[in-house]
Amino acid sequence: MTRPPLLHSVLVDSSAYHALAYPGDDNHHSALAILERLEQQSPRPRVFITNFVQAETHALLLNRLGRAVAMRFLAAVADGRTTLIRVTADDEQRALSIIERYTDKAFSLTDATSFVVMERLGIEAAFAFDRDFRQYGLPVLQP
């Protein structure tokens, strides 16, 4: 079996956080396998999240899994192992342009800002389970 290439940077999407937190998620086992691979890689890749994804994930976990899970997520982001990137006004404008240009896609503003941040910072891959990242043409981690 061929090992995936070493990564230096990964952006995590709310779909991955939900899959990790909820054993009933269809992607739970895949998410755990990806997380294990990232944690075993030496050196470990730098993990990023945007403030938009942080807000989206908090709301998702709060509404689906409750306050305690949502609070654990916020604490995990604050612990310093994940780099929080603030979406800039330029990022938002570029994301809006993407949404307008891809009329055949239903990219959310949060996902589009993630695309822009990945491109701006040269982040190599997304840890995501929604198809938007692939549809936009970005590499997505596989189990």
C-alpha positions in Angstrom: 0.0 0.0 0.0 1.3 3.4 -0.9 1.6 5.9 1.9 0.1 9.4 1.3 2.7 12.1 0.9 3.8 14.1 4.0 1.8 17.2 4.5 2.9 20.5 6.0 -0.4 22.1 6.3 -4.1 21.2 6.5 -7.3 23.3 6.8 -10.1 21.6 8.8 -13.7 22.1 7.8 -16.8 21.9 10.0 -17.8 18.6 8.3 -14.6 17.0 9.7 -15.1 18.4 13.2 -18.7 17.0 13.2 -17.5 13.6 12.0 -14.9 13.5 14.7 -17.3 14.5 17.4 -20.3 12.4 16.5 -20.0 8.6 16.3 -23.3 8.4 14.3 -21.8 10.5 11.5 -21.3 8.5 8.3 -17.8 9.7 8.1 -16.8 9.1 11.7 -14.5 6.2 11.1 -12.9 7.9 8.1 -12.3 11.1 10.2 -10.7 9.1 13.0 -8.4 7.4 10.5 -7.4 10.7 8.9 -6.8 12.2 12.4 -4.7 9.3 13.4 -2.6 9.5 10.3 -2.0 13.3 10.8 -1.1 12.7 14.5 1.4 10.0 13.6 3.1 12.0 10.8 6.5 13.4 11.8 6.7 16.2 11.7 3.1 16.9 12.3 1.4 19.1 9.7 0.3 22.5 10.8 -3.5 22.6 11.3 -5.5 25.6 10.4 -9.1 26.7 10.9 -10.7 30.0 9.9 -12.8 32.1 12.2 -15.8 31.5 9.8 -15.3 27.7 10.2 -14.9 28.1 14.0 -18.3 29.9 14.2 -20.0 27.5 11.8 -18.7 24.4 13.7 -19.6 25.8 17.1 -23.2 26.4 15.9 -23.4 23.0 14.3 -22.1 21.1 17.3 -24.2 23.2 19.7 -27.4 22.5 17.7 -26.8 18.9 17.0 -24.7 17.6 19.9 -25.2 20.1 22.7 -23.4 22.8 24.7 -20.8 20.5 26.3 -19.5 19.2 22.9 -19.5 22.7 21.4 -17.6 24.1 24.4 -15.0 21.3 24.1 -14.5 22.2 20.5 -13.9 25.9 21.4 -11.4 24.8 24.1 -9.6 22.5 21.6 -9.2 25.4 19.1 -7.9 27.6 21.9 -5.3 25.1 23.1 -2.8 26.3 20.5 -2.4 23.1 18.4 -4.7 24.7 15.7 -3.9 28.0 14.1 -6.9 30.3 13.9 -6.8 32.4 10.7 -9.1 35.4 10.6 -10.8 35.9 7.2 -9.8 39.3 5.9 -12.1 41.7 4.0 -10.1 40.8 0.8 -10.7 37.1 1.5 -14.5 37.8 1.8 -14.5 39.7 -1.5 -12.6 36.9 -3.3 -15.0 34.4 -1.8 -18.0 36.3 -3.0 -16.4 36.4 -6.5 -16.1 32.6 -6.4 -19.7 32.2 -5.4 -20.8 34.5 -8.2 -18.5 32.8 -10.8 -19.5 29.2 -10.1 -23.2 29.5 -10.9 -23.6 25.7 -11.1 -22.3 25.2 -7.5 -23.8 25.9 -4.1 -20.7 26.9 -2.3 -21.4 28.4 1.1 -19.6 31.7 2.0 -17.8 29.8 4.7 -16.5 27.2 2.3 -15.5 29.8 -0.3 -13.6 31.8 2.3 -11.8 28.5 3.2 -10.8 28.1 -0.5 -9.4 31.6 -0.6 -7.5 31.2 2.7 -6.0 27.9 1.5 -4.9 29.5 -1.7 -3.5 32.7 0.1 -1.5 30.7 2.6 -0.6 27.8 0.4 -2.3 25.3 2.6 -1.9 21.9 1.0 -5.1 20.0 1.7 -8.5 20.2 3.3 -9.8 17.8 6.0 -13.4 17.9 4.9 -16.3 15.6 3.9 -18.5 17.9 1.9 -17.9 17.8 -1.8 -17.4 21.6 -2.2 -13.6 21.5 -1.8 -13.2 18.8 -4.4 -15.6 20.6 -6.8 -13.5 23.7 -6.4 -10.4 21.6 -7.2 -8.6 21.5 -3.9 -6.9 18.4 -2.5 -9.0 16.7 0.2 -7.6 14.2 2.7 -8.7 10.6 2.3 -8.7 7.9 5.0 
